[in-house]
Amino acid sequence: DTAVSQTPKYLVTQMGNDKSIKCEQNLGHDTMYWYKQDSKKFLKIMFSYNNKELIINETVPNRFSPKSPDKAHLNLHINSLELGDSAVYFCASSHVAGELFFGEGSRLTVL
Amino acid sequence: AQRVTQPEKLLSVFKGAPVELKCNYSYSGSPELFWYVQYSRQRLQLLLRHISRESIKGFTADLNKGETSFHLKKPFAQEEDSAMYYCALRNNFGNEKLTFGTGTRLTIIP
């Protein structure tokens, strides 16, 4: 009965590869997010979707492409991975103006 | 632009001593403020929000608009309070953007 689940939890890959992280929520929320947590634990919003529509895009390189096939899913695809993309990526969801519920995070390591 | 500042990256407090985690914000409108907490090996979760005006796990936080602060306080620290704490701000434009501070790692010394 996990509320927000992300896969994979760990991802190790070479520079230049393309990878995806999947996120699913079973809370019936309308809004989903991707956050990036860097090595200094700084949490920064990347994207937000409401009812499958992109509402926030925080100047993220266009190598990052979110996709929301339905309200319960928000996947993150990353092209041409760079060393600086190494981070923990958190998915979250909420009702409008509600509390954010976070996934456990996906640790991406680019070699 | 909205910004959240947590001046202390690390804070160590003895068990039983008072705790204060500082948070200042800059935002031109009327914000909504939150504290989120991440315990070891657990996911990030909401601790409290200013509109609730409630005490959670002994923690309280008062929004001071004059000082643009939302400091988190607890009178007597417990070992289980050791965690990473994030202050966060949401604007009132309805686009759901939640901006986090840089976080403070709180360690309670037994």
Interface residues (C-beta under 8 A of the other chain):
Chain A: V4 T31 Y33 Y35 K40 K41 F42 L43 K44 I45 S48 N50 I55 I56 F90 A92 S94 V96 A97 E99 L100 F101 F102 G103 E104 G105
Chain B: E32 Y36 R43 L44 Q45 L46 R49 M84 Y86 R90 G94 N95 E96 K97 L98 T99 F100 T102 G103 R105
